[in-house]
Amino acid sequence: MPHVHDHDHAAPGGHGNSGHSHGGHSHGGHVHSGHGAADERRLAWALGVITVFMVVEIVGGVLSGSLALLADAGHMVSDAAALAFSLVALRVGRRSATPRMSYGYRRLEILAAFVNGLALFAIAIWIAVEAVQRFWQPVQVMAGTMLAIAVAGLLANIVGFLILTGGSQANLNMRSALLHVMGDLLGSVAAIVAALVIIWTGWTPIDPILSVLVAAIVLKGAWHLVRSSGHILLEGTPGGLEPHAIKADLEENLAVVRVAHHIHAWSITAEQHMLTLHVVPREGVAARDVIEAVRKRVAERFNISHVTVQVEDSDHHDAEAADAGGCDAAASGQGSP
């Protein structure tokens, strides 16, 4: 046979296949179950805190006429939905893999993070548009009510922030939830500053000005979140990994490897990376030996334990290389006179 495949994949439910050693790792959701349960509890507590003060800020924003307060309240509405979405995503993501969903449901975390990032974009744009309108049509602001509600909102956001910072920051879903709460915290600070300026000077334009500043900060965080989650959804190569670097490392540091090629790396989540590659062993090296050597090296050097290795014999690889070379030569010759 010209090929030997060996998959370091977990079977549905996260258990390794017979004869395959994972070195203590599991890929069906079990490896992160402790962190996942703790993250769920933190999200549930943060959701409760945010929901209560969301109602307070909506009422306070309407009564005071403050855009900064309404912007923060609108952001908290999004936060409540985002935290609920994140909580559901984590719980569903812990389900065992099935024949139809062979990697399980953990990718739902990335979808939730992507949607949350888009929601942040929409909120920031709404704040900016409303602020521009306020410059042309100023609205009277009840600064005292605004200050009291903003201080209460700030305390709620600090509590939510402290709850979420203890969670897994490698998890994009937790990071998206934390970004929402950080945006709220900044919004509360802006509302407090705006209220104080209005009380001391009566200058109401400070309200929409600080709202735009908060919107810009939120947009920056949203862009990073959408870019990171979108890269994973597009099966992009994980950050810090370069296929040519993996190829060079295996060929230079493993005596049993003659050639490594067809290297592909991608992520299921921000924490779970995958790698597939083809290798041609040195003369006389058994397929099992080169597979185990590649697995060990990739795990130690690149921190990837989920690897699929396809072993090729020298004749097949040389034939493929010759065919590729012939095609390249023919293609380059088409442009010759």
Solvent accessible surface area in square Angstrom, and as a share of the most:
residue,aa,sasa,rsa
1,M,208,0.93
2,P,59,0.37
3,H,52,0.23
4,V,66,0.38
5,H,103,0.46
6,D,9,0.05
7,H,74,0.33
8,D,5,0.03
9,H,48,0.22
10,A,18,0.14
11,A,33,0.26
12,P,72,0.45
13,G,9,0.09
14,G,5,0.05
15,H,125,0.56
16,G,36,0.35
17,N,55,0.28
18,S,115,0.74
19,G,73,0.70
20,H,42,0.19
21,S,81,0.52
22,H,24,0.11
23,G,67,0.64
24,G,82,0.79
25,H,87,0.39
26,S,25,0.16
27,H,21,0.10
28,G,8,0.08
29,G,9,0.09
30,H,91,0.41
31,V,73,0.42
32,H,48,0.21
33,S,43,0.28
34,G,57,0.55
35,H,96,0.43
36,G,8,0.08
37,A,28,0.21
38,A,28,0.21
39,D,2,0.01
40,E,15,0.07
41,R,147,0.54
42,R,79,0.29
43,L,0,0.00
44,A,41,0.32
45,W,177,0.62
46,A,0,0.00
47,L,39,0.19
48,G,39,0.37
49,V,32,0.18
50,I,0,0.00
51,T,52,0.30
52,V,93,0.53
53,F,56,0.23
54,M,30,0.13
55,V,82,0.47
56,V,53,0.30
57,E,0,0.00
58,I,67,0.34
59,V,79,0.46
60,G,2,0.02
61,G,0,0.00
62,V,103,0.59
63,L,113,0.56
64,S,1,0.01
65,G,15,0.15
66,S,0,0.00
67,L,1,0.00
68,A,3,0.02
69,L,0,0.00
70,L,45,0.23
71,A,6,0.04
72,D,3,0.01
73,A,2,0.01
74,G,25,0.24
75,H,3,0.01
76,M,0,0.00
77,V,68,0.39
78,S,15,0.10
79,D,0,0.00
80,A,14,0.11
81,A,64,0.50
82,A,4,0.03
83,L,0,0.00
84,A,38,0.29
85,F,68,0.29
86,S,0,0.00
87,L,20,0.10
88,V,82,0.47
89,A,0,0.00
90,L,4,0.02
91,R,136,0.50
92,V,30,0.17
93,G,1,0.01
94,R,102,0.37
95,R,139,0.51
96,S,57,0.37
97,A,10,0.08
98,T,47,0.28
99,P,127,0.80
100,R,222,0.81
101,M,85,0.38
102,S,69,0.45
103,Y,82,0.31
104,G,8,0.08
105,Y,59,0.22
106,R,16,0.06
107,R,53,0.19
108,L,48,0.24
109,E,6,0.03
110,I,1,0.01
111,L,83,0.41
112,A,0,0.00
113,A,0,0.00
114,F,57,0.24
115,V,68,0.39
116,N,3,0.02
117,G,0,0.00
118,L,84,0.42
119,A,34,0.27
120,L,3,0.02
121,F,55,0.23
122,A,61,0.47
123,I,24,0.12
124,A,0,0.00
125,I,98,0.50
126,W,116,0.41
127,I,3,0.01
128,A,35,0.27
129,V,80,0.46
130,E,42,0.19
131,A,0,0.00
132,V,83,0.48
133,Q,97,0.43
134,R,29,0.11
135,F,94,0.39
136,W,208,0.73
137,Q,135,0.60
138,P,103,0.65
139,V,64,0.37
140,Q,161,0.71
141,V,16,0.09
142,M,105,0.47
143,A,12,0.09
144,G,48,0.46
145,T,43,0.25
146,M,0,0.00
147,L,42,0.21
148,A,64,0.50
149,I,31,0.15
150,A,0,0.00
151,V,62,0.36
152,A,28,0.21
153,G,0,0.00
154,L,33,0.17
155,L,106,0.53
156,A,2,0.02
157,N,0,0.00
158,I,66,0.34
159,V,68,0.39
160,G,0,0.00
161,F,57,0.24
162,L,115,0.57
163,I,34,0.17
164,L,0,0.00
165,T,54,0.31
166,G,41,0.40
167,G,8,0.08
168,S,10,0.06
169,Q,73,0.33
170,A,57,0.44
171,N,7,0.04
172,L,3,0.02
173,N,0,0.00
174,M,1,0.01
175,R,88,0.32
176,S,0,0.00
177,A,0,0.00
178,L,19,0.09
179,L,48,0.24
180,H,0,0.00
181,V,0,0.00
182,M,79,0.35
183,G,5,0.05
184,D,0,0.00
185,L,40,0.20
186,L,61,0.30
187,G,5,0.05
188,S,0,0.00
189,V,60,0.34
190,A,10,0.08
191,A,0,0.00
192,I,25,0.13
193,V,66,0.38
194,A,0,0.00
195,A,0,0.00
196,L,52,0.26
197,V,37,0.21
198,I,16,0.08
199,I,85,0.43
200,W,183,0.64
201,T,97,0.56
202,G,51,0.49
203,W,127,0.45
204,T,40,0.23
205,P,45,0.28
206,I,21,0.11
207,D,1,0.01
208,P,8,0.05
209,I,70,0.35
210,L,24,0.12
211,S,2,0.01
212,V,57,0.33
213,L,98,0.49
214,V,11,0.06
215,A,3,0.02
216,A,54,0.42
217,I,76,0.38
218,V,10,0.06
219,L,58,0.29
220,K,136,0.58
221,G,12,0.12
222,A,0,0.00
223,W,130,0.46
224,H,75,0.33
225,L,2,0.01
226,V,20,0.12
227,R,127,0.46
228,S,37,0.24
229,S,0,0.00
230,G,13,0.12
231,H,82,0.37
232,I,14,0.07
233,L,51,0.25
234,L,147,0.73
235,E,91,0.41
236,G,16,0.15
237,T,48,0.28
238,P,10,0.06
239,G,81,0.78
240,G,85,0.82
241,L,15,0.08
242,E,86,0.39
243,P,46,0.29
244,H,127,0.57
245,A,39,0.31
246,I,0,0.00
247,K,74,0.31
248,A,41,0.31
249,D,15,0.08
250,L,0,0.00
251,E,50,0.22
252,E,137,0.62
253,N,80,0.41
254,L,27,0.14
255,A,92,0.71
256,V,38,0.22
257,V,0,0.00
258,R,83,0.30
259,V,26,0.15
260,A,0,0.00
261,H,31,0.14
262,H,94,0.42
263,I,19,0.09
264,H,110,0.49
265,A,8,0.06
266,W,45,0.16
267,S,3,0.02
268,I,9,0.05
269,T,2,0.01
270,A,30,0.23
271,E,47,0.21
272,Q,16,0.07
273,H,53,0.23
274,M,2,0.01
275,L,1,0.01
276,T,35,0.20
277,L,2,0.01
278,H,40,0.18
279,V,0,0.00
280,V,0,0.00
281,P,19,0.12
282,R,114,0.42
283,E,167,0.75
284,G,83,0.80
285,V,39,0.23
286,A,55,0.43
287,A,29,0.22
288,R,113,0.41
289,D,81,0.42
290,V,0,0.00
291,I,3,0.01
292,E,69,0.31
293,A,25,0.20
294,V,0,0.00
295,R,17,0.06
296,K,133,0.57
297,R,63,0.23
298,V,0,0.00
299,A,40,0.31
300,E,118,0.53
301,R,131,0.48
302,F,28,0.12
303,N,129,0.66
304,I,2,0.01
305,S,24,0.15
306,H,5,0.02
307,V,1,0.01
308,T,14,0.08
309,V,0,0.00
310,Q,24,0.11
311,V,9,0.05
312,E,2,0.01
313,D,60,0.31
314,S,35,0.22
315,D,115,0.60
316,H,52,0.23
317,H,26,0.12
318,D,65,0.34
319,A,55,0.43
320,E,67,0.30
321,A,54,0.42
322,A,70,0.54
323,D,96,0.50
324,A,55,0.43
325,G,38,0.37
326,G,42,0.41
327,C,88,0.53
328,D,96,0.50
329,A,65,0.50
330,A,63,0.49
331,A,62,0.48
332,S,84,0.54
333,G,39,0.37
334,Q,153,0.68
335,G,73,0.71
336,S,68,0.44
337,P,181,1.14
